[in-house]
Amino acid sequence: MSINSKTTSKAVGSNAGRTLHNPNASATAKALAGSALAQRGATKQSGSVTEALAAHVLDSAKYSPQTKALAGSVLAQSNKKR
C-alpha cells in the first residue's frame, strides 16, 4: 500500500476544532473534522468510507465552504492507490 505523508494544515486543523465544538454543525461536518484532526501532525491516511463522504461533500452544493475545506483536506490525505 502506498503511503501518503501529507498532514492537515494548521488552518484546517483550527477549522476542524471549531466545527467539533459547534453544536449546530452537521454530523457530516463533524465526521470530516474528526478525520482531519486525526491526521494533524501524523502520517495517518483517510479511510475509504471517509473518502467517499468527502467526495460526496465536494460534489454537493448544500455544504458550506468550511465543510468543503475539511473534505478537501481529507481527500488530499487519502491512500494514493484508491
Backbone as JSON Lines, residues from 0, in Angstrom:
{"i":0,"aa":"M","n":[0.85,-1.18,0.0],"ca":[0.0,0.0,0.0],"c":[0.89,1.23,0.0]}
{"i":1,"aa":"S","n":[0.58,2.19,-0.85],"ca":[1.33,3.42,-0.96],"c":[0.95,4.38,0.17]}
{"i":2,"aa":"I","n":[1.95,4.93,0.81],"ca":[1.72,5.83,1.94],"c":[1.65,7.28,1.47]}
{"i":3,"aa":"N","n":[0.69,8.01,1.95],"ca":[0.55,9.43,1.68],"c":[1.0,10.15,2.95]}
{"i":4,"aa":"S","n":[2.06,10.93,2.86],"ca":[2.64,11.56,4.06],"c":[2.1,12.96,4.33]}
{"i":5,"aa":"K","n":[1.08,13.39,3.62],"ca":[0.51,14.72,3.85],"c":[-0.18,14.76,5.21]}
{"i":6,"aa":"T","n":[-0.19,15.95,5.83],"ca":[-0.88,16.14,7.1],"c":[-1.8,17.34,7.0]}
{"i":7,"aa":"T","n":[-2.7,17.45,7.95],"ca":[-3.64,18.57,7.99],"c":[-2.92,19.86,8.36]}
{"i":8,"aa":"S","n":[-3.21,20.92,7.63],"ca":[-2.58,22.22,7.91],"c":[-3.12,22.82,9.21]}
{"i":9,"aa":"K","n":[-2.41,23.81,9.7],"ca":[-2.83,24.5,10.92],"c":[-4.2,25.16,10.72]}
{"i":10,"aa":"A","n":[-4.41,25.79,9.57],"ca":[-5.68,26.48,9.31],"c":[-6.85,25.49,9.26]}
{"i":11,"aa":"V","n":[-6.66,24.38,8.59],"ca":[-7.73,23.38,8.5],"c":[-7.94,22.73,9.87]}
{"i":12,"aa":"G","n":[-6.86,22.54,10.61],"ca":[-6.98,21.99,11.96],"c":[-7.8,22.9,12.86]}
{"i":13,"aa":"S","n":[-7.59,24.21,12.75],"ca":[-8.38,25.17,13.52],"c":[-9.84,25.12,13.12]}
{"i":14,"aa":"N","n":[-10.1,25.04,11.82],"ca":[-11.46,24.91,11.31],"c":[-12.11,23.64,11.86]}
{"i":15,"aa":"A","n":[-11.35,22.56,11.88],"ca":[-11.88,21.29,12.39],"c":[-12.22,21.39,13.87]}
{"i":16,"aa":"G","n":[-11.36,22.03,14.64],"ca":[-11.62,22.2,16.07],"c":[-12.88,23.02,16.32]}
{"i":17,"aa":"R","n":[-13.04,24.1,15.57],"ca":[-14.25,24.92,15.71],"c":[-15.49,24.13,15.33]}
{"i":18,"aa":"T","n":[-15.37,23.31,14.28],"ca":[-16.51,22.5,13.84],"c":[-16.92,21.51,14.91]}
{"i":19,"aa":"L","n":[-15.96,20.85,15.53],"ca":[-16.28,19.86,16.55],"c":[-16.9,20.49,17.79]}
{"i":20,"aa":"H","n":[-16.58,21.73,18.07],"ca":[-17.15,22.42,19.24],"c":[-18.46,23.13,18.94]}
{"i":21,"aa":"N","n":[-18.85,23.16,17.67],"ca":[-20.07,23.85,17.26],"c":[-21.27,22.91,17.41]}
{"i":22,"aa":"P","n":[-22.2,23.22,18.31],"ca":[-23.35,22.34,18.5],"c":[-24.29,22.31,17.29]}
{"i":23,"aa":"N","n":[-24.17,23.29,16.4],"ca":[-25.02,23.36,15.22],"c":[-24.4,22.7,13.99]}
{"i":24,"aa":"A","n":[-23.18,22.22,14.1],"ca":[-22.51,21.58,12.96],"c":[-23.16,20.23,12.66]}
{"i":25,"aa":"S","n":[-23.21,19.9,11.39],"ca":[-23.83,18.63,10.98],"c":[-22.94,17.45,11.35]}
{"i":26,"aa":"A","n":[-23.54,16.29,11.36],"ca":[-22.78,15.06,11.64],"c":[-21.73,14.84,10.55]}
{"i":27,"aa":"T","n":[-22.05,15.2,9.33],"ca":[-21.09,15.07,8.23],"c":[-19.88,15.95,8.47]}
{"i":28,"aa":"A","n":[-20.12,17.21,8.82],"ca":[-19.02,18.13,9.08],"c":[-18.16,17.64,10.25]}
{"i":29,"aa":"K","n":[-18.82,17.13,11.28],"ca":[-18.07,16.64,12.45],"c":[-17.25,15.4,12.11]}
{"i":30,"aa":"A","n":[-17.78,14.52,11.27],"ca":[-17.02,13.34,10.86],"c":[-15.77,13.74,10.08]}
{"i":31,"aa":"L","n":[-15.92,14.68,9.18],"ca":[-14.77,15.15,8.4],"c":[-13.78,15.88,9.29]}
{"i":32,"aa":"A","n":[-14.28,16.66,10.24],"ca":[-13.41,17.38,11.16],"c":[-12.6,16.41,12.01]}
{"i":33,"aa":"G","n":[-13.24,15.37,12.49],"ca":[-12.55,14.37,13.28],"c":[-11.44,13.69,12.49]}
{"i":34,"aa":"S","n":[-11.72,13.36,11.25],"ca":[-10.73,12.74,10.4],"c":[-9.56,13.69,10.14]}
{"i":35,"aa":"A","n":[-9.88,14.94,9.85],"ca":[-8.82,15.92,9.59],"c":[-7.93,16.11,10.82]}
{"i":36,"aa":"L","n":[-8.54,16.17,12.01],"ca":[-7.75,16.34,13.23],"c":[-6.9,15.11,13.53]}
{"i":37,"aa":"A","n":[-7.41,13.94,13.22],"ca":[-6.65,12.71,13.44],"c":[-5.39,12.68,12.57]}
{"i":38,"aa":"Q","n":[-5.43,13.41,11.46],"ca":[-4.31,13.43,10.53],"c":[-3.4,14.65,10.72]}
{"i":39,"aa":"R","n":[-3.67,15.42,11.75],"ca":[-2.86,16.6,12.04],"c":[-1.56,16.15,12.69]}
{"i":40,"aa":"G","n":[-0.45,16.42,12.05],"ca":[0.85,16.08,12.61],"c":[1.13,14.59,12.66]}
{"i":41,"aa":"A","n":[0.41,13.8,11.9],"ca":[0.6,12.35,11.89],"c":[0.59,11.87,10.44]}
{"i":42,"aa":"T","n":[1.02,10.67,10.22],"ca":[1.04,10.14,8.86],"c":[-0.14,9.21,8.61]}
{"i":43,"aa":"K","n":[-1.22,9.4,9.34],"ca":[-2.43,8.61,9.12],"c":[-3.05,8.99,7.78]}
{"i":44,"aa":"Q","n":[-3.8,8.06,7.21],"ca":[-4.48,8.31,5.95],"c":[-5.98,8.16,6.12]}
{"i":45,"aa":"S","n":[-6.73,8.81,5.26],"ca":[-8.18,8.71,5.28],"c":[-8.62,7.3,4.9]}
{"i":46,"aa":"G","n":[-9.68,6.83,5.53],"ca":[-10.25,5.54,5.17],"c":[-11.17,5.67,3.98]}
{"i":47,"aa":"S","n":[-11.53,4.55,3.38],"ca":[-12.34,4.59,2.17],"c":[-13.74,5.15,2.41]}
{"i":48,"aa":"V","n":[-14.32,4.89,3.58],"ca":[-15.66,5.42,3.87],"c":[-15.6,6.95,4.0]}
{"i":49,"aa":"T","n":[-14.57,7.44,4.69],"ca":[-14.41,8.88,4.86],"c":[-14.1,9.54,3.52]}
{"i":50,"aa":"E","n":[-13.32,8.87,2.69],"ca":[-13.03,9.41,1.36],"c":[-14.31,9.56,0.55]}
{"i":51,"aa":"A","n":[-15.17,8.56,0.61],"ca":[-16.44,8.61,-0.14],"c":[-17.32,9.74,0.37]}
{"i":52,"aa":"L","n":[-17.35,9.93,1.69],"ca":[-18.13,11.02,2.27],"c":[-17.58,12.37,1.81]}
{"i":53,"aa":"A","n":[-16.26,12.51,1.84],"ca":[-15.64,13.76,1.42],"c":[-15.91,14.05,-0.05]}
{"i":54,"aa":"A","n":[-15.85,13.03,-0.89],"ca":[-16.14,13.22,-2.31],"c":[-17.58,13.67,-2.52]}
{"i":55,"aa":"H","n":[-18.5,13.09,-1.75],"ca":[-19.91,13.5,-1.83],"c":[-20.07,14.97,-1.43]}
{"i":56,"aa":"V","n":[-19.41,15.38,-0.38],"ca":[-19.49,16.77,0.09],"c":[-18.99,17.72,-0.98]}
{"i":57,"aa":"L","n":[-17.87,17.41,-1.59],"ca":[-17.31,18.28,-2.62],"c":[-18.18,18.35,-3.86]}
{"i":58,"aa":"D","n":[-18.94,17.3,-4.11],"ca":[-19.81,17.23,-5.29],"c":[-21.17,17.89,-5.07]}
{"i":59,"aa":"S","n":[-21.48,18.23,-3.83],"ca":[-22.79,18.76,-3.49],"c":[-22.73,20.28,-3.27]}
{"i":60,"aa":"A","n":[-23.82,20.95,-3.61],"ca":[-23.89,22.4,-3.41],"c":[-24.43,22.77,-2.03]}
{"i":61,"aa":"K","n":[-24.9,21.8,-1.25],"ca":[-25.57,22.12,0.01],"c":[-24.61,22.34,1.19]}
{"i":62,"aa":"Y","n":[-23.32,22.02,1.03],"ca":[-22.39,22.14,2.15],"c":[-21.66,23.47,2.14]}
{"i":63,"aa":"S","n":[-21.3,23.93,3.32],"ca":[-20.62,25.22,3.48],"c":[-19.18,25.15,2.98]}
{"i":64,"aa":"P","n":[-18.58,26.3,2.72],"ca":[-17.17,26.32,2.32],"c":[-16.25,25.7,3.39]}
{"i":65,"aa":"Q","n":[-16.6,25.86,4.66],"ca":[-15.79,25.28,5.74],"c":[-15.83,23.75,5.68]}
{"i":66,"aa":"T","n":[-17.01,23.19,5.45],"ca":[-17.14,21.74,5.35],"c":[-16.42,21.23,4.1]}
{"i":67,"aa":"K","n":[-16.49,21.98,3.02],"ca":[-15.79,21.59,1.8],"c":[-14.27,21.65,1.99]}
{"i":68,"aa":"A","n":[-13.79,22.6,2.78],"ca":[-12.35,22.67,3.07],"c":[-11.9,21.44,3.84]}
{"i":69,"aa":"L","n":[-12.72,21.0,4.79],"ca":[-12.41,19.78,5.54],"c":[-12.4,18.58,4.61]}
{"i":70,"aa":"A","n":[-13.38,18.53,3.72],"ca":[-13.46,17.41,2.77],"c":[-12.24,17.38,1.85]}
{"i":71,"aa":"G","n":[-11.83,18.54,1.4],"ca":[-10.64,18.61,0.54],"c":[-9.39,18.13,1.25]}
{"i":72,"aa":"S","n":[-9.26,18.5,2.5],"ca":[-8.11,18.05,3.29],"c":[-8.12,16.54,3.47]}
{"i":73,"aa":"V","n":[-9.29,16.0,3.77],"ca":[-9.43,14.55,3.96],"c":[-9.06,13.82,2.67]}
{"i":74,"aa":"L","n":[-9.54,14.31,1.52],"ca":[-9.22,13.65,0.25],"c":[-7.75,13.79,-0.12]}
{"i":75,"aa":"A","n":[-7.13,14.91,0.23],"ca":[-5.71,15.1,-0.07],"c":[-4.85,14.12,0.71]}
{"i":76,"aa":"Q","n":[-5.38,13.6,1.81],"ca":[-4.62,12.68,2.65],"c":[-5.07,11.23,2.49]}
{"i":77,"aa":"S","n":[-5.7,10.95,1.36],"ca":[-6.19,9.61,1.12],"c":[-5.07,8.69,0.62]}
{"i":78,"aa":"N","n":[-5.37,7.42,0.58],"ca":[-4.43,6.44,0.08],"c":[-4.24,6.69,-1.42]}
{"i":79,"aa":"K","n":[-3.01,6.79,-1.86],"ca":[-2.72,7.13,-3.25],"c":[-3.2,6.09,-4.25]}
{"i":80,"aa":"K","n":[-3.35,4.84,-3.82],"ca":[-3.75,3.78,-4.74],"c":[-5.25,3.68,-4.92]}
{"i":81,"aa":"R","n":[-6.04,4.32,-4.03],"ca":[-7.5,4.24,-4.18],"c":[-7.99,5.28,-5.13]}
